[in-house]
Amino acid sequence: MKTTNSISSAVRAANRWRDSYNPLRGLTIQRAASLLEAGERGDYADLQWLYRTIEKRDSTVRGGKRSLISAISEMDWNIRTTPEDKLPSGMTAQHAEAQAQTLRVAYDRIANLRQAIDFLALADFRGFSHLEKIYDDNGDVILLDPIEQWYWCRDGLLGDWIFDASAQNNKNTGENIDLENFVVREVDDPINEIALIAFVRKSLSQKDWDGFVEGFGIPPLFIEMPSNVPQGKEKEYMTAAESVISGAKGVLPNGAGVKTVDAAVRGVSPFKQHLDYQDEQIVLAITSGLLTMLAESGSGTLAGGAHSETFQRIAKALGNLISETLQQQFDAQILAEKYPDQPVLAYFQLAVEEETDSSAFVDDAVKLASAGYQVDAAQIREKTGYDITLKPQLVQPAIMPPRNRRVANRDIAAEQERFIREATAKLDGVAFDGFDALKTRLQAILDGPEDQLEDALKKFQGDLPSMLDGEDKATIAAWEAILSTALMEGLQK
């Protein structure tokens, strides 16, 4: 029996000290480089806590993280099976569906599946994500509990994972884990490695910019003394001029002038360009080198569509990677226990829900129908969302023959046999048990009184849909068309 205890429950309250630890204080480029080097050795606690803080404080990183997680959250999950034509020897579609049903039940049992998927996506920013499998008394997984990244360390870049409850990189006192009880996703080149360096550079540049604005934001002013200042009064005049300058208002003696430094003389501020460059590096890291996010600015249709398409493309690739992680570390374990003698025939899959243009789909269905094909009603419901049923095809009113002729005198039986042969060929073996009743009723109408023929045919047309009720839709459509033709041709001759 698997344990139901969670290592995460033992550490939440034991690390309150990190709540008051601000990793941004004293952060320099040397400190950032040191933490990155420690991460290469498997010491992650301080580095991961800094990553978390940057994700909260840097608008570019936060925006990219929110957009990527949102794109993942919009993806739907499903359990898919191996195509029938690719099944291994001895395996059937029934075997694959049985495995699929087992996985559906297992995933439906997980209470926080959406949170777990989002946490696995976070590995793209932080380098790794751990989900602990929480079991019930029956040994079934009911929770995939996220364990924050600062509780993990390892002995070297590729060493075994060690859980450190103190979150202080204590490899010697940490706890080795059984990977069967975890789902772990690793990313060798996380976004935050680039974002950290860019964040430090932006912070330094921002400080210099603030100093520049403080010193040169208000252009320096100089007062030109008039030529008639009495000798010995220069100091008094300068004091009055400085008072006027400091308060940006006042009165000066006649003849005084005000001089300022032209902006061109002060030089061009390079700080915005430097800050923009750092943001570009972060965006390129998040979008995997796609420049669309940088090229399309603003919030209009063009920019919004470009941004959405960019993150959808990234999310699709990320969804495949997350799916593979769950397939290898969750699906495989469940299927191996339930079907030890079978190969894996079903698997978890995250996928973008493709929105279908319902009008375009209906147009395609109409074109197929005109070419002699019929789209399944269930597929139409799925693609369009419409709750549809097949409209009964009533027999068109027959053109009544001249009253001086008796239709019953014709060889109705021979004509009906011809229609039956045509129907059999068209339906290619599809039978309709009720056709004998229709044939008998049609014979009785044609043999009946001529003055009742029109009324009898109309009633027959009204009863036809109920007589065909419950039959296959293709059969109904074909027989209605055949009977309609029989009536039309028979009454005109």
Helices and strands as residue ranges (DSSP letters): G 7-10, G 13-20, H 29-40, H 45-57, H 59-73, E 76-81, G 84-86, H 93-109, H 113-121, H 123-126, E 128-135, E 141-147, G 149-151, E 152-154, E 161-163, E 175-176, G 179-181, E 182-186, H 191-216, E 221-224, H 234-247, E 257-260, H 263-266, H 271-286, H 292-295, H 301-326, I 327-331, H 332-338, E 346-351, H 358-370, H 377-384, G 407-409, H 412-427, H 435-447, G 450-452, H 453-467, H 473-492
